[in-house]
Amino acid sequence: MTTHAACVAEPTQTGFPGQVFSGDRYALTDFVGIDLADLLELCTYNPLDDFVIASGSVVEGFGNRSSDIDLFVVRELAAPSVECFLYEPKSKRHVDITYVSKEEICQLLQRIRGVQAVPSDWVSLQRAAFPDIDIYHRLLIGVSLTDPLGDDWRKYKFCRRSVGREIAYQSIVAGRARWIDAVGAFLDGQREHAAYVARVAFEHSVDAYAALNGETNPSPKWRWARLQRLAASGRDQLQIFQFFREAAGLTPRLSLEDLLRYAGTVLSEAQALLTRGHLHGLDPLTDPCARYEPVGEFDYILRMVENGEVIAQRYG
């Protein structure tokens, strides 16, 4: 039997965060300490027609010894979505079971398509709801525990690029608006308010950047783990995790001025990555905020960009 350790590379000494689980169903149930039959017994499903998909933090590589086991029962028959929460005594874990229909999954795939759009249209794009993005990501990384007759889970074309674009669109639009607010508050001497809003803008910016680099878990609670894994894998070209630790750690050490400059730069780089497929190559602590690139409907940012140059000259 294949073990989880054989399937998951551990980028840190503690093994956290790991990589998304790449083993089969038996390796997964072995890792969480429960027989496959016992896990399936908790679900109400038709083995001839329905899929049972394991997902959540355990599959994501973010889990720990007390993490829940998340299951999705994808049923042939249409019915309202239902969620239940059970306790499995052998593994000493809770099991969160969500029942959805195959029709709902097909509709979900239509709602999140990651269509390409020019920046001037981003604000008007129809945005997917957070629950849709969350379920899409969970099913994207899920491990199928059953094999219904005449059906194949792989036919449901979940695409990491599609959900990554969806997260990036929403995060960049929200981040740019917060960044403008933060710069305005800073220039009016409202430093504490500016610091708070700049922190929010920075979080939006790193969510966009991480999603475009394959870290598509949308939950804020896993932001640290997403960035840590991004850094450990060598994909963090902007060294975001280092600055995130300084901005959000137990003892924040990043100045307000650097936070404003860095949030603006990451937003610009995420926008470049989304629209052009490559980074600008900006240096977040030496390039002025004026390098933050406004386009399309966001031309009014130019006024704030000019103020950003003042920030860079004053504190750079």
C-alpha positions as CSV (number, residue, x, y, z in Angstrom):
1,M,0.0,0.0,0.0
2,T,1.3,3.4,-1.0
3,T,1.7,5.8,1.9
4,H,1.0,9.5,1.9
5,A,4.6,10.3,2.6
6,A,5.6,8.7,-0.6
7,C,3.1,10.9,-2.6
8,V,3.7,14.2,-1.0
9,A,6.9,16.3,-1.0
10,E,7.5,18.2,2.2
11,P,8.9,21.6,1.5
12,T,9.6,22.5,5.1
13,Q,11.2,20.7,8.1
14,T,7.8,20.3,9.7
15,G,6.2,19.0,6.5
16,F,3.7,21.9,6.5
17,P,2.5,22.8,4.0
18,G,2.7,19.7,1.9
19,Q,1.8,19.4,-1.8
20,V,-1.7,18.6,-3.0
21,F,-2.2,14.9,-2.6
22,S,-1.3,12.9,-5.6
23,G,-1.8,9.3,-4.5
24,D,-4.8,7.0,-5.0
25,R,-7.9,6.5,-2.8
26,Y,-6.2,3.8,-0.7
27,A,-3.2,5.8,0.0
28,L,-5.4,8.7,1.1
29,T,-7.6,6.6,3.5
30,D,-4.4,5.0,4.8
31,F,-3.0,8.4,5.6
32,V,-6.1,9.6,7.5
33,G,-6.3,6.3,9.4
34,I,-9.6,4.9,8.2
35,D,-10.6,2.0,5.9
36,L,-12.1,3.0,2.6
37,A,-15.2,0.9,3.3
38,D,-15.7,2.5,6.7
39,L,-15.5,6.0,5.1
40,L,-18.0,5.2,2.4
41,E,-20.3,3.6,4.9
42,L,-20.9,7.1,6.3
43,C,-22.3,8.3,3.0
44,T,-25.7,7.7,1.5
45,Y,-25.1,7.0,-2.2
46,N,-25.8,4.7,-5.1
47,P,-22.5,2.9,-6.0
48,L,-23.7,2.3,-9.5
49,D,-24.4,6.0,-10.3
50,D,-22.8,8.3,-7.7
51,F,-19.4,9.7,-7.1
52,V,-17.9,10.1,-3.7
53,I,-15.0,12.7,-3.8
54,A,-12.6,13.3,-0.9
55,S,-11.2,16.8,-0.6
56,G,-10.5,19.6,1.9
57,S,-7.3,20.4,3.8
58,V,-6.2,16.8,4.1
59,V,-6.0,16.5,0.3
60,E,-4.8,20.1,-0.1
61,G,-1.6,19.4,2.0
62,F,-2.7,22.0,4.6
63,G,-4.3,19.5,7.1
64,N,-3.1,18.3,10.5
65,R,-3.9,15.3,12.7
66,S,-7.3,16.8,13.7
67,S,-8.4,18.1,10.4
68,D,-11.8,17.2,9.1
69,I,-12.3,14.8,6.2
70,D,-14.4,16.6,3.5
71,L,-16.5,14.4,1.3
72,F,-18.7,15.3,-1.7
73,V,-21.4,12.9,-2.8
74,V,-22.1,13.8,-6.4
75,R,-25.5,12.2,-7.2
76,E,-27.1,11.2,-10.4
77,L,-30.5,12.5,-9.3
78,A,-31.1,16.2,-8.9
79,A,-31.9,17.2,-5.3
80,P,-31.2,20.3,-3.1
81,S,-27.6,20.4,-1.8
82,V,-27.3,19.1,1.7
83,E,-24.4,19.2,4.2
84,C,-23.9,17.0,7.3
85,F,-21.2,16.8,9.9
86,L,-20.3,13.4,11.5
87,Y,-17.6,12.0,13.7
88,E,-15.6,8.9,12.7
89,P,-14.3,7.2,15.9
90,K,-11.5,5.1,14.3
91,S,-9.7,8.0,12.7
92,K,-10.8,10.4,15.5
93,R,-11.7,12.9,12.8
94,H,-14.9,14.7,11.9
95,V,-16.3,14.0,8.4
96,D,-18.1,16.9,6.6
97,I,-20.3,15.4,3.8
98,T,-21.9,17.6,1.1
99,Y,-24.5,16.1,-1.3
100,V,-24.8,17.7,-4.7
101,S,-26.1,16.6,-8.1
102,K,-24.3,16.1,-11.3
103,E,-26.5,18.7,-12.8
104,E,-25.3,21.2,-10.2
105,I,-21.7,20.3,-11.1
106,C,-22.3,21.0,-14.8
107,Q,-23.9,24.4,-13.9
108,L,-20.9,25.2,-11.7
109,L,-18.5,24.5,-14.6
110,Q,-20.5,27.0,-16.6
111,R,-20.4,29.7,-13.9
112,I,-16.6,29.5,-13.5
113,R,-14.9,29.5,-16.9
114,G,-12.0,31.9,-16.4
115,V,-12.8,33.8,-19.6
116,Q,-10.1,36.3,-20.6
117,A,-11.1,39.9,-20.5
118,V,-9.4,43.3,-20.9
119,P,-8.8,45.2,-17.7
120,S,-11.4,47.9,-18.6
121,D,-14.1,45.2,-18.4
122,W,-13.0,43.6,-15.1
123,V,-15.4,45.6,-13.0
124,S,-18.4,44.7,-15.1
125,L,-17.6,41.0,-15.3
126,Q,-20.2,38.7,-13.6
127,R,-18.5,37.5,-10.5
128,A,-18.7,34.0,-9.2
129,A,-19.9,33.7,-5.5
130,F,-17.3,32.6,-2.9
131,P,-19.2,29.3,-2.3
132,D,-18.9,28.5,-6.0
133,I,-15.2,29.2,-6.1
134,D,-14.7,27.2,-2.9
135,I,-16.5,24.1,-4.2
136,Y,-14.9,24.4,-7.6
137,H,-11.4,24.3,-6.0
138,R,-12.3,21.5,-3.7
139,L,-13.6,19.3,-6.6
140,L,-10.6,20.3,-8.7
141,I,-8.2,18.8,-6.2
142,G,-10.5,16.0,-5.1
143,V,-9.7,12.3,-5.0
144,S,-12.5,10.0,-6.3
145,L,-13.3,7.2,-3.9
146,T,-15.8,5.4,-6.2
147,D,-16.2,4.2,-9.8
148,P,-19.8,4.4,-11.0
149,L,-20.6,2.3,-14.0
150,G,-20.3,4.0,-17.3
151,D,-19.1,7.3,-15.8
152,D,-15.7,8.9,-15.3
153,W,-15.0,11.8,-12.9
154,R,-12.3,13.1,-15.3
155,K,-15.0,14.1,-17.8
156,Y,-15.9,17.0,-15.6
157,K,-13.3,19.5,-16.8
158,F,-12.2,21.4,-13.7
159,C,-9.4,23.8,-14.7
160,R,-7.0,25.4,-12.3
161,R,-6.3,28.2,-14.7
162,S,-10.0,29.1,-14.9
163,V,-10.6,29.4,-11.2
164,G,-7.2,31.1,-10.8
165,R,-8.3,33.8,-13.3
166,E,-11.7,34.2,-11.5
167,I,-9.9,34.7,-8.1
168,A,-7.4,37.1,-9.7
169,Y,-10.1,39.3,-11.4
170,Q,-12.0,39.7,-8.2
171,S,-8.9,40.2,-6.0
172,I,-7.2,42.8,-8.3
173,V,-10.4,44.9,-8.6
174,A,-10.9,44.9,-4.9
175,G,-7.2,45.4,-4.1
176,R,-6.9,48.4,-6.4
177,A,-9.8,50.2,-4.8
178,R,-8.4,49.6,-1.3
179,W,-5.0,50.7,-2.4
180,I,-6.4,54.1,-3.6
181,D,-8.2,54.5,-0.2
182,A,-5.0,53.7,1.7
183,V,-2.9,56.2,-0.2
184,G,-5.5,58.9,0.3
185,A,-5.7,58.2,4.0
186,F,-1.9,58.2,4.2
187,L,-1.6,61.6,2.5
188,D,-4.3,63.0,4.9
189,G,-2.3,61.9,7.9
190,Q,-4.6,59.1,8.8
191,R,-1.8,56.6,9.3
192,E,-3.6,54.0,11.4
193,H,-6.5,53.9,9.0
194,A,-4.1,53.9,6.1
195,A,-2.2,51.0,7.6
196,Y,-5.3,48.9,8.1
197,V,-6.6,49.5,4.5
198,A,-3.2,49.0,3.0
199,R,-3.0,45.6,4.8
200,V,-6.4,44.7,3.2
201,A,-5.1,45.8,-0.3
202,F,-1.9,43.8,0.2
203,E,-4.0,40.6,1.1
204,H,-6.1,41.1,-2.1
205,S,-2.9,41.5,-4.1
206,V,-1.2,38.3,-2.8
207,D,-4.5,36.4,-3.3
208,A,-4.4,37.3,-7.0
209,Y,-0.7,36.6,-7.4
210,A,-1.0,33.2,-5.6
211,A,-4.0,32.2,-7.6
212,L,-2.3,33.0,-10.9
213,N,0.6,30.8,-9.8
214,G,-1.6,27.8,-9.1
215,E,-2.6,28.3,-5.4
216,T,-6.4,28.5,-5.9
217,N,-7.7,27.8,-2.4
218,P,-9.8,30.9,-1.8
219,S,-10.1,30.6,2.0
220,P,-8.4,33.5,3.8
221,K,-7.4,31.2,6.7
222,W,-5.0,29.4,4.3
223,R,-3.3,32.5,2.9
224,W,-0.2,32.0,5.0
225,A,0.1,28.3,3.9
226,R,-0.5,29.1,0.2
227,L,2.3,31.7,0.2
228,Q,4.6,29.5,2.2
229,R,4.1,26.6,-0.3
230,L,4.6,29.1,-3.2
231,A,7.9,30.1,-1.7
232,A,9.0,26.6,-1.0
233,S,8.3,25.5,-4.6
234,G,10.4,28.3,-6.1
235,R,7.4,29.9,-7.8
236,D,7.4,33.1,-5.6
237,Q,9.4,35.3,-7.9
238,L,8.4,38.5,-6.0
239,Q,9.4,37.0,-2.6
240,I,5.9,37.7,-1.4
241,F,6.1,35.3,1.5
242,Q,9.1,37.1,3.0
243,F,7.2,40.4,3.0
244,F,4.0,38.8,4.1
245,R,5.7,37.4,7.2
246,E,7.0,40.9,7.9
247,A,3.6,42.5,7.4
248,A,1.4,39.8,9.1
249,G,3.6,37.9,11.5
250,L,3.5,37.9,15.3
251,T,5.7,41.0,15.3
252,P,5.0,43.0,12.1
253,R,8.1,44.9,10.9
254,L,7.0,46.3,7.6
255,S,6.6,50.1,7.6
256,L,3.4,51.7,6.3
257,E,5.3,53.3,3.4
258,D,6.9,50.0,2.4
259,L,3.5,48.2,2.7
260,L,1.9,50.8,0.4
261,R,4.7,50.5,-2.1
262,Y,4.7,46.7,-2.0
263,A,0.9,46.3,-2.2
264,G,0.9,48.6,-5.3
265,T,3.7,46.6,-6.9
266,V,2.2,43.2,-6.3
267,L,-1.1,44.5,-7.8
268,S,0.7,45.7,-10.8
269,E,2.6,42.4,-11.3
270,A,-0.6,40.4,-10.8
271,Q,-2.3,42.5,-13.4
272,A,0.6,42.0,-15.8
273,L,0.6,38.3,-15.2
274,L,-3.1,38.1,-15.9
275,T,-3.2,40.2,-19.0
276,R,0.2,39.4,-20.6
277,G,1.2,36.1,-19.0
278,H,4.5,37.5,-17.6
279,L,5.7,39.9,-14.9
280,H,7.0,43.4,-15.3
281,G,10.0,42.7,-13.1
282,L,9.5,45.5,-10.7
283,D,11.5,45.8,-7.5
284,P,8.9,46.4,-4.7
285,L,11.1,48.4,-2.4
286,T,13.0,50.5,-4.9
287,D,10.6,51.2,-7.7
288,P,8.2,54.1,-6.9
289,C,4.5,53.5,-6.6
290,A,4.1,55.4,-9.9
291,R,5.1,52.1,-11.6
292,Y,1.7,50.8,-10.5
293,E,0.0,50.5,-13.8
294,P,-3.5,52.0,-14.2
295,V,-5.5,51.0,-17.4
296,G,-8.9,51.3,-18.9
297,E,-11.6,52.3,-16.4
298,F,-9.0,52.9,-13.7
299,D,-7.3,55.9,-15.3
300,Y,-8.4,57.9,-12.4
301,I,-5.7,56.1,-10.4
302,L,-3.3,58.4,-12.1
303,R,-3.9,61.0,-9.6
304,M,-3.0,58.6,-6.8
305,V,-0.1,57.4,-8.7
306,E,1.3,60.9,-8.8
307,N,0.9,61.0,-5.0
308,G,2.6,57.6,-5.0
309,E,5.7,59.3,-6.5
310,V,5.6,61.7,-3.5
311,I,5.7,58.7,-1.2
312,A,8.6,57.2,-3.0
313,Q,10.6,60.4,-3.0
314,R,9.8,61.1,0.6
315,Y,10.6,57.7,2.0
316,G,12.4,55.9,-0.8
